[in-house]
Amino acid sequence: MKIRLDECIANRVALAVIAITGNREGYEVSFIRHGDGSPDPDWIRKFADEGGTAIVSGDHNILQHWPNLIAYTESGLISFFPPSEYEHLKGYGRAAFIIRWWPAIIEKIKISKPGDRWRLPMNWAAIDHQKMKPIKDPRIDDTDATDTSELKQSDLNLSPTSSGGQFRTSLSEFNESSGFVEDHRGEKS
């Protein structure tokens, strides 16, 4: 699997990510030099023709650049985009964010369809590929397209109630069923 970091990720951040994720069996990571000047559709098509699998972008505002979004989709590359809050992170924060999400990105690539686009959530604690949201745009997406955001769970028949058990849906429901009751001041009674 070949993964490329786009030019919206600063060179130093891209090199930091590659230093930590590189030399792993099963995938190779490269990046587009910031300021390269190549229009996105050109390098995207070239990367796809070279056997590319996925792109990780630093462009949190991709829906505003829908011609590029079309290029990502039509190339068949699986793409990942950060949340808008990513814009406020600086170099170390951006590198940490991408590295933190890297295992989930790899898992999502394995179960995605060609051309799928994913939004990474601004979350540092629970890193799970199922937390990613598909990026849909009515200008280019088929409204009947299959949503792969829960593909792995449904493929393995691991829905929360597949074992016949029921999950409690709220803290108050849990407290009631366990006999734990709080008074109006929040003290246990």
Disulfide bonds with the S-S distance in Angstrom:
none
